[in-house]
């Protein structure tokens, strides 16, 4: 068995990596071979989780490309092949032509060329991974904002993007002046006229517990966090470009 050079890479979302091998190998030609109907049956994927870590393997004939992590610390990528003749390269051959495209021989003299071939497989697979969109952090943030959770002996209600009061509160926070001077309860009172000052204070405390705003030390001023700005943008985009046009 010959193994290509491994390369540590950044962790990628599990859902994106566990897709069908045919969609990966056909779209990128990772192993440098075109997938024909005759060879399509030799394609397969395997996803396993062990004590040492997680491994995903794509098989194409006698060649495989696999990615695994060691105790969730480093992610490694390897290309292996039991039959090196599955790959071709330019080498000396018998006949009129001195050099031609021919299968790789399983000899020590082919190791240098085989190294470049397998390293190219790794490089193309890394290029494919870098083009994937990772939405796992967004799913965690959405769960954190919308699901109720306990803080001490209290249960904090999750944020509801479709609740009129929660939506109005987000819109009230979305003022450029607040990004400079900060947010106070008195600044929100005109935009949230039906609510009492005590209710506004309670809602600000709730937004702080959810991580949408943060308080300036020893003051009663608040600033939007990165998650808070993203939540406001998402709520506005959903309302203006999805819900309203669909109901019109």
C-alpha positions as CSV (number, residue, x, y, z in Angstrom):
1,X,0.0,0.0,0.0
2,X,1.3,3.5,-0.9
3,X,0.2,6.5,1.1
4,X,0.3,10.1,-0.1
5,X,1.6,12.9,2.0
6,X,-0.8,14.0,4.7
7,X,-1.7,17.5,5.4
8,X,-3.2,19.1,8.6
9,X,-6.2,21.2,7.7
10,X,-8.9,23.2,9.5
11,X,-12.0,21.3,10.8
12,X,-14.9,21.2,8.4
13,X,-18.6,20.6,9.1
14,X,-19.5,16.9,9.4
15,X,-22.7,17.3,7.3
16,X,-20.7,18.7,4.4
17,X,-18.0,16.0,4.6
18,X,-20.4,13.0,4.7
19,X,-22.0,13.6,1.3
20,X,-21.9,11.1,-1.4
21,X,-18.5,10.2,-2.8
22,X,-19.7,10.5,-6.4
23,X,-20.7,14.1,-6.0
24,X,-17.2,14.9,-4.6
25,X,-15.1,12.8,-7.0
26,X,-17.1,13.6,-10.1
27,X,-17.2,17.4,-9.5
28,X,-13.6,17.8,-8.6
29,X,-11.8,14.8,-10.1
30,X,-9.8,14.6,-6.9
31,X,-8.0,11.4,-7.9
32,X,-7.3,12.6,-11.3
33,X,-9.6,10.2,-13.1
34,X,-12.9,10.7,-14.9
35,X,-15.8,8.8,-13.6
36,X,-17.4,6.6,-16.3
37,X,-20.6,4.6,-16.0
38,X,-18.4,1.4,-15.8
39,X,-16.4,2.7,-12.9
40,X,-19.3,4.4,-11.1
41,X,-20.1,1.2,-9.2
42,X,-16.6,1.2,-7.7
43,X,-17.3,4.5,-5.8
44,X,-18.2,4.5,-2.1
45,X,-18.0,6.4,1.1
46,X,-17.5,5.4,4.7
47,X,-18.0,7.5,7.8
48,X,-16.9,6.2,11.2
49,X,-16.5,7.6,14.7
50,X,-14.1,5.9,17.1
51,X,-12.5,6.7,20.4
52,X,-9.5,8.2,18.7
53,X,-11.5,10.4,16.5
54,X,-13.7,10.7,13.4
55,X,-12.8,9.4,9.9
56,X,-14.4,9.8,6.5
57,X,-13.2,7.8,3.6
58,X,-14.0,8.0,-0.2
59,X,-13.2,5.0,-2.2
60,X,-12.7,4.9,-6.0
61,X,-11.5,1.5,-7.3
62,X,-8.2,0.6,-5.6
63,X,-7.6,4.2,-4.5
64,X,-9.0,5.9,-1.4
65,X,-8.8,9.4,0.0
66,X,-9.6,9.7,3.7
67,X,-9.7,12.4,6.3
68,X,-9.5,11.9,10.1
69,X,-8.8,13.7,13.3
70,X,-6.8,12.7,16.3
71,X,-8.6,13.3,19.5
72,X,-10.3,16.4,17.9
73,X,-6.9,18.2,17.9
74,X,-5.7,17.9,14.3
75,X,-7.3,17.0,11.1
76,X,-5.2,14.9,8.6
77,X,-5.7,14.1,5.0
78,X,-4.3,11.0,3.2
79,X,-4.5,9.4,-0.2
80,X,-3.8,5.7,-0.3
81,X,-3.7,3.2,-3.2
82,X,-3.2,-0.6,-3.3
83,X,-2.7,-0.7,-7.0
84,X,-0.6,2.1,-8.3
85,X,-1.2,1.2,-11.9
86,X,-4.6,3.0,-11.5
87,X,-2.6,6.2,-12.0
88,X,-0.8,7.2,-15.2
89,X,2.2,9.4,-15.8
90,X,4.8,10.2,-18.5
91,X,7.7,7.8,-18.4
92,X,10.0,5.8,-20.7
93,X,8.3,3.0,-22.6
94,X,9.3,0.4,-25.1
95,X,8.6,1.2,-28.8
96,X,9.3,4.1,-31.2
97,X,8.3,6.8,-28.7
98,X,10.8,7.1,-25.8
99,X,8.3,8.7,-23.4
100,X,4.5,8.3,-23.3
101,X,1.6,8.3,-20.9
102,X,1.5,4.9,-19.2
103,X,0.4,3.3,-15.9
104,X,2.7,3.8,-12.9
105,X,4.9,0.8,-12.2
106,X,5.1,-0.6,-8.6
107,X,8.8,-0.1,-8.3
108,X,11.1,2.0,-6.1
109,X,11.9,4.1,-9.2
110,X,8.3,5.3,-9.4
111,X,8.1,6.6,-5.8
112,X,9.1,10.2,-6.7
113,X,6.4,10.5,-9.5
114,X,3.9,8.7,-7.3
115,X,4.5,11.2,-4.5
116,X,3.6,14.1,-6.8
117,X,0.5,12.3,-8.0
118,X,-0.9,11.5,-4.6
119,X,0.0,15.0,-3.3
120,X,-2.0,16.4,-6.2
121,X,-5.0,14.3,-5.0
122,X,-4.6,15.8,-1.5
123,X,-4.3,19.3,-2.9
124,X,-7.5,19.0,-5.1
125,X,-9.4,17.6,-2.1
126,X,-8.3,20.6,0.0
127,X,-9.4,23.0,-2.7
128,X,-12.8,21.3,-2.6
129,X,-13.1,21.6,1.1
130,X,-12.1,25.3,1.1
131,X,-15.1,25.9,-1.2
132,X,-17.7,24.5,1.3
133,X,-19.9,26.8,3.2
134,X,-19.8,26.2,7.0
135,X,-23.2,27.1,8.6
136,X,-22.6,25.1,11.8
137,X,-21.9,28.2,13.9
138,X,-25.1,29.8,12.6
139,X,-27.1,26.8,13.8
140,X,-25.6,27.0,17.2
141,X,-26.2,30.7,17.5
142,X,-29.9,30.3,16.3
143,X,-30.4,27.6,19.0
144,X,-28.8,29.8,21.6
145,X,-31.1,32.7,20.7
146,X,-34.4,31.0,20.3
147,X,-34.3,28.1,22.9
148,X,-35.0,28.9,26.5
149,X,-32.2,28.2,29.0
150,X,-31.7,28.6,32.7
151,X,-29.4,31.2,34.3
152,X,-29.1,30.5,38.0
153,X,-32.6,29.8,39.3
154,X,-34.4,31.6,36.4
155,X,-35.5,30.5,33.0
156,X,-34.7,32.9,30.2
157,X,-37.2,32.9,27.4
158,X,-35.8,32.5,23.9
159,X,-36.0,35.2,21.3
160,X,-39.0,35.0,18.9
161,X,-38.2,36.7,15.6
162,X,-42.0,36.7,14.7
163,X,-43.2,38.2,18.0
164,X,-44.3,41.8,17.4
165,X,-42.7,43.1,20.6
166,X,-39.4,41.3,20.1
167,X,-39.3,42.5,16.4
168,X,-40.0,46.1,17.5
169,X,-37.3,45.9,20.1
170,X,-34.7,44.8,17.5
171,X,-35.8,47.6,15.2
172,X,-35.5,50.1,18.0
173,X,-31.9,48.9,18.7
174,X,-31.0,49.3,15.0
175,X,-30.1,53.0,15.1
176,X,-26.6,54.2,13.9
177,X,-26.4,56.6,16.9
178,X,-26.5,53.7,19.3
179,X,-23.4,52.3,17.8
180,X,-21.5,55.5,18.9
181,X,-23.2,56.6,22.2
182,X,-24.6,53.3,23.3
183,X,-28.1,52.3,24.3
184,X,-30.0,53.4,27.4
185,X,-33.5,52.6,28.6
186,X,-34.6,56.2,28.1
187,X,-33.5,56.1,24.4
188,X,-35.8,53.1,23.8
189,X,-38.8,54.5,25.5
190,X,-40.1,56.6,22.5
191,X,-39.9,53.6,20.2
192,X,-41.5,51.3,22.7
193,X,-44.2,53.6,24.0
194,X,-46.7,51.0,25.1
195,X,-44.1,49.4,27.4
196,X,-43.4,50.6,30.9
197,X,-39.8,51.5,32.0
198,X,-39.7,48.4,34.2
199,X,-40.7,46.2,31.2
200,X,-38.0,47.7,29.0
201,X,-35.5,47.1,31.7
202,X,-36.6,43.5,31.9
203,X,-36.3,43.1,28.1
204,X,-32.8,44.7,28.1
205,X,-31.7,42.2,30.8
206,X,-33.2,39.4,28.7
207,X,-31.3,40.5,25.6
208,X,-28.1,40.7,27.7
209,X,-28.6,37.1,29.0
210,X,-29.1,35.9,25.4
211,X,-25.9,37.6,24.3
212,X,-27.5,40.2,21.9
213,X,-26.2,43.2,23.9
214,X,-23.4,43.9,26.4
215,X,-23.3,46.4,29.2
216,X,-20.6,49.0,29.7
217,X,-19.0,48.4,33.1
218,X,-20.4,50.7,35.8
219,X,-22.9,52.3,33.5
220,X,-26.4,51.6,32.2
221,X,-25.4,51.8,28.6
222,X,-25.4,48.9,26.3
223,X,-23.9,48.0,22.9
224,X,-24.9,45.5,20.4
225,X,-22.7,42.4,20.1
226,X,-21.7,40.7,16.9
227,X,-24.6,38.2,17.3
228,X,-27.0,41.1,18.1
229,X,-26.1,42.9,14.8
230,X,-26.5,39.6,12.9
231,X,-29.9,38.9,14.5
232,X,-31.1,42.4,13.6
233,X,-30.0,42.0,10.0
234,X,-31.6,38.5,9.7
235,X,-34.9,39.7,11.2
236,X,-35.0,42.7,8.8
237,X,-34.1,40.5,5.8
238,X,-36.7,37.8,6.6
239,X,-39.5,40.4,7.1
240,X,-38.8,42.7,4.1
241,X,-37.6,40.2,1.5
242,X,-39.5,37.0,2.4
243,X,-42.6,37.4,4.5
244,X,-44.0,40.7,3.1
245,X,-43.5,39.8,-0.6
246,X,-45.0,36.4,0.0
247,X,-48.1,37.8,1.7
248,X,-48.6,40.7,-0.8
